[in-house]
């Protein structure tokens, strides 16, 4: 059975080896063969990345110990190599206590940064900009509250053509295939933005991996998340709907253009003018309430 | 007064003394072995039906772009694949193994309620005919995920009420089967078979049966509310009527979380039988294993909202559920450590049941690690509804539950049939399965972390490479499974004769019976001497 044994060792080592590749690849995450989450560009995305890696390393450490003991047993105590079973080794209260208490201690060590992160995520203080996001089957609507800007954001035409069944168009020829829209969301960097999420028909979810936050958009309810992109991380970030919402769930992407605050102001003024000219009756254009005094909106 | 258990051997036509002939034997079956066989055959068929749906899914996901199916049908496939595998393959397989083994292991002649047993089984073919025929009605099968979240699930066509009814039927089957298990174990153990020395498979099923009785009615309630919302003007789940879509999620997952433990606890029981046998050493920490299983079952009731971390829960709720979910890793870890300690200083051999059990031990633990990562709420905001979750639950269900089912089959098949199967072929089945299952599911962790959502038929080009690898793994894994029914068929047809104690290190009352066992297992009950040999020490 030694042939089997060698294979068993190799195979059992395989997953452990692959897992340890995570660390190596984390900062060199190639688009195609990427192994790990990226740090993202927001305060929370980096916090979450840190927590993810902490838990991951704990799991690797535990795995080395546990799989190590298993592999050692499988090698050392084989009948084919003459091992004789010690049938008196059937219980030990001491050992049971040790391997209950140590894992509990490890969990406590994990729970502390978890709780800290959660409290930070729920802290809506200091929000400077509120954007209402409404999920539809199958597109997003963005409304800059109190700013007089509101528009739909739909899958871009070239992606939509290519994704039809039997279209004959190679997805690799479409730039940002399935992750491009006609009207991207535009936000300022270095600013704490609150997104108010709701939906018109079924449950959707708004998620941009680079921002680290995801929350459901539920019809009849309003959820909230906050995002603050680092001031130096100007650029375009893409995400997708993250809750099954019907046939085109995979075809309602999210594109966010993060601009410097000055460029964002320019864009906003142009957009306001454009919407006023078009006679778009934004319901919150005339409101005078300030974002900081916003009422509690999360469902209980 | 042992009676031969073969179809050809009915010495009398008297139905008290042996199996009936022909179709009546199966339609009117009250014998736990026959009913167990029917459950297992049904589960095997459903495994291939669900597997075929998975092949369609992975074939479409082989490359970016839509090549094979429309998005709506793809959603049908993901929904039905899950419903078929969970309710049609894994749960009936566990019930089949329970039926076959529990009476033999506790020293009983049969299950406590044989006619109820028959009914519990025969509900299933009807339920699944109903469910699968939704694929052919206007609107198609349910396509809103097996989790049936409203309002989406309420947009379904004619298939929706059919599926709800099928789910009610399956639930009834499970509840009735569970009642049988509880009554059998509590009332029909032979003298000397105490609760704390019966096999762990019996313990795991006793606890699973209580979980089923507690939670299947909750599912029934949830889907009935969906039905009335759609047809009778209620608005349980519609905000405009004063209801709440999230309430469905709470009710569903209050069932759904214990359900996933229902899917795995019997596996724990089987692994707890196989590892001692092939380590030639008793299970380490029997009592701890019983308490850990009970702890897992209890905890399973207070973690449900970890499936819903992104719905918009208050901070206190998120904190509670993240901590309670992390806690489950403690008793689960205790079990993994005890299995390892069983092998420690044992005398280990690597027959097919042991190979599957070892793969379970290693790969289920990996599924446990990704589960621990998912438990951490802030991190879950990045994992939720991505392929990271898909990878996690497939690791605990495929190299977890399914491998344990195969391990149990390879372990007990000589007992059931009286014949030994082709171990070389079974070893091939093992290696092909074990390698391909990792090629199939491990890359899905990477996809989830890279940002690929679940339940999408087409994806952005950056996800292409790992999807292709995963699909290749799927085709390899799927094809390899064809070996399984072949090996079983070949065994029954032409296997070499098997001993009563088919494995050298096997202990337990089932091994004190002949292979195959008599038609009525322990009739009369085993003597004290036999019981002393057969129970856990």
Interface residues (C-beta under 8 A of the other chain):
Chain A: X1 X4 X5 X7 X8 X11 X12 X14 X15 X18 X29 X31 X32 X33 X34 X35 X36 X37 X44 X45 X47 X48 X51 X52 X55 X56 X59 X62 X63 X66 X67 X69 X70 X73 X74 X77 X78 X79 X80 X83 X84 X85 X86 X87 X89 X90 X91 X92 X95 X96 X99 X100 X103 X104 X107 X110 X111 X114 X115 X117 X118 X119 X121 X122 X162 X163 X164 X165 X166 X167 X169 X170 X171 X172 X176 X177 X178 X179 X201 X202 X203 X205 X207 X209 X212 X213 X214 X215 X216 X218 X219 X220 X221 X223 X224 X238 X239 X240 X241 X242 X243 X244 X245 X246 X247 X248 X249 X250 X251 X298 X299 X300
Chain B: X64 X65 X66 X67 X68 X69 X70 X71 X72 X75 X143 X144 X145 X149 X151 X152 X155 X238 X239 X240 X244 X245 X246 X279 X280 X281 X282 X283 X284 X285 X286 X287 X288 X310 X311 X312 X314 X315 X318 X319 X322 X323 X326 X327 X329 X330 X333 X334 X336 X337 X340 X341 X343 X344 X345 X346 X347 X348 X349 X350 X355 X358 X361 X362 X363 X365 X366 X369 X372 X373 X376 X377 X378 X379 X381 X382 X384 X385 X386 X427 X431 X434 X435 X438 X442 X446 X449 X450 X451 X453 X454 X455 X456 X457 X458 X459 X460 X461 X462 X464 X465 X466 X537
